[in-house]
């Protein structure tokens, strides 16, 4: 073998890349913090500061915007013996159990329907999603227009059919039904949209293989689509849980927590105590902190259960 042959087969020398100067690496960290600084300021100003302020007020007897005096655990002791608080807790639990499964399930059903070749599905998608684009105040006013006992559309139709009217505002069970119905109307569009996006990632080959094996439409949805969408379902369950704990506008406009306390939720009760006739900021802050802790606990349990299922 000649020297020229050796030169032809010899590997070309590789160029070694020198690491960037230490000065450049030091510059990247301040730039990163500078980019996230606006978000950090907003989080601190509108989340952390009010949270710490509410925690301080929960240990005070404070009935005005002026300084309050320290009361220790007096607000917490009153809370544990407050029947209205426990009724609000029960109402929030009933409302959550009614809205979360239905909003997720109906959203999945509509997404499966809209994902197929349904005539005019673009129009129907817009109709279902439209309540998300309007404010909850508008949704609440629509609910009043529908379920008002005297001039509401629903009672008008029932009266024309000779079926009698329903006491939507003066009977506690029916009042809760109206709140649940309008909440579902405002939420299922979001669930449908999220599921529609997730359905695009379902493996078509797996569905075709299941169809070849003899699985019908319902079997394919149950054994292929639903397990495939488990992360999306977990996300929607957590989001709807938080929304249910924080429901305010629809309840406040449609029923104002009544009749009696049959539709009073934790948020509306905290608002009534803090900004209603009582003006008890300290006690209202205590109710709000209980709601905050409850939301954290439920979310943490959901995360733990989801991780265990993935393992």
Secondary structure, DSSP 8 states (H G I E B T S, - for coil): --HHHHHHHS-----------HHHHHHHHHHHHHHHHHHHHHHIIIIIHHHHHHHHHTTEE--SSS--EE-TTHHHHHHHT-HHHHHHHHHHHHHHHHHHHHHHHHHHHHHHHHHS--TTHHHHHHHHHHHHHS-HHHHHHHHHHHH-TTT-HHHHHHHHTTS----TTTSHHHHHHHHHHHHHHHHHHHHHHHHHHHHTTS-HHHHHHHHHTT--HHHHIIIIIHHHTHHHHHHHHHHHHHHHHT--HHHHHHTTT-STTTT--HHHHHHHHHHSSS--HHHHHHHHHHHHHHHHHHHHHHHHHHHHHH-
